[in-house]
């Protein structure tokens, strides 16, 4: 299986190049930075030790930030952060600390990975959650570069998939020096697949700092909204916006001045969402077009980046997307730092433990349909006391954040001595 994978990726250079160009055309890659996907850097390697942190997308990239800041306490260390999405690159461009560099991750083809490692020569590889790319991990092992899976998780579906190819999974796990698992369940998954050194350090996504608030944007938005009742659908995916339109039309029968704010997970969808809202007979304003919120505005589409913090601080009710029509869920911890009542759908596979705990401890409401979403938003709009209880309870989940981060950073420090040799 491994030999077949390596052969297929070896001969796929031109199809992969073509696919990259298609992704760039669709706005899913930065056209001027496509060479980075083939291991060709756009920055120079700094002198001294370099730790490579790889994160798939936005949530994982944000989780890297506190680890990077901890590692950078050593003045001899620099950090290379690679990600796979345009959105994560734009966010990190604003939030990476000094001596940290961002590059797009090279795709998992031997020639491209070899070029990447030849040029960057990392001393240690930290890979977030479940980034188990075979050619990359094999190349790291061949060069004796230690690999650590940080905040490791394998969903039940992914775990079952790996189990069907147990020998392939064992080959991959042989390349991983240490697994720092989020939970006992995920630790067991990695152990079953063949990982040898596993530590349970907790979920560092809890440790992400509160999203920044642009005070200027916050002030202007608050001024335009005034005293209107408002709710926010955050990080929505295809199909969820239409549910929000239906909810808005039903809710405004009781709350005629209601404003619904939608922040799509992919801001480039703003135009399509606007057209869809208009086809539902709704008055729309788009943030990317600097269109103001007026008394006539029903739907405000915040199709920009880096403003979720300001929106969470404005909206007393937040529905987290990718959980009704899409699967996986978005990070429900992000709004916990703010005074808002949180709602999410049934499809929270990526945050299963957190979501279950939040529902059990009355930190959030879980809905499973358009009707139940409408009922939950209506109830919360009617009841400031319930909103306050939910938001107060939600803030307590962040109290375990520092402990998880401290465990993870200590585990990394304890594993690595002066010569960057792994100790387990």
Steps between C-alpha positions, in 0.01 A plus 500: 500500500777742594698417185189556288435836668856612439492386136170677426611827659837477317333487157233757581709816461313649204148410618582651839635816336181529294287445809691775682425741215131408516499561875668838444235590242231409754661719767623207711870571441710818482609510133833671572582244770425180308874409488488453878266206441786339306752563776643819349526761779411868485711577809851416617582260779609689812821406676493276807247240598181477301185323622245417232136517616243376250127574539232412247273804520377788713412323827824304512703805395359707786586214737861520384536863613534446878742209438708716267512781754617254767772350278620845395599577859828335391677776301684239293174355362295609197165356394377400155121465488344332198129485426281386214235771461491858379294609800750362751786673316324837520426463869855391584640793303344723766561287808834318470763618751848622408739226377205299366461450124197377307512287187237294323558132567656300216273232364592145595710405198855371557681744271317800647548389860869430434547848355318655796712316758824568312430873512350537848690228689273499807635360826160383626156445343180570695189391311158600626216256571488242218738619230643157412638543149704189406771648276559787740531279807726250321726781378525638853595157636761448226666825611468418872280806557271424798126509432244582768123497448366781719140519625459165327154383405348239270126512454316167512447512122867573427612237749283234334645598163857457622413163659408362158864553402668390821844425351500838324402668827781318682753627242380855564499467878856367488596846371337682793720544806239629745123548502361767734132402508198713584322222691510137612276407205734651243804356678342154465441560129866582440615208715283257304654626175849437632623820665754415771553816704174670600431765764159646584536877528145628443350717231703815437222647286360597838815704550458726200499863608177695451458617143619858459243779487544791263363775724438731205299234313318408821397860563374558147305174486344560841399848391330373184319218682384711792241330719379253238475133602783312328640151462810372321551190284879453510723306260210370293534250217296439185136430581508657845440854377163398350403359839589837651284680242205277590565557870518877453169518314326297767658684792423848370128427542571532874807726478430734206825694545716183509844512335668175394878514452665226294877443487573235237792268574628586152458877445528463121148356509362839605362588157320167459351525851381854427329389179334212684374730776352739244326209328333435837369857500743625764674836513876440511814695586856371451792598718758441226320766294486744793121499475341650812248332727177699474156455653407310183790252522387147584820304429850636556766287331834546673708355215834621635787350698618558855181659635333212680617634835316829444188315382502258796521799733195660334266203452328363814413176316743305281434196283822318403492372144625185326273315739154484335546447127876437506690262727782547749398820675693820564691572819233568767764630741555824305169661603539376860726798572215740426161577655292298258275196517629225271303266274632228271357216292536121536804459274782595740732207424817711512414624849305202633626502860479877534152520348366222724646666810359839404149361454515292819623794709246745352765699318332469159183384327509228234239498222437248223274676248385832363198489729704436814746777404209744463359390835838538675570848360145612579527374858831676554378825348210489744714409803801719594536295820552175309747670267697621802502155663625332183771760435615496863522120500682498165776723634590238761614251234793725413633465855657164410679663207822598677542150644476332157743746344744468789492119475561511125785748516663313789470170312674654197773647721548176693526295181766714340849538645782725380560281194130477417486129575162365588453361848181320591 
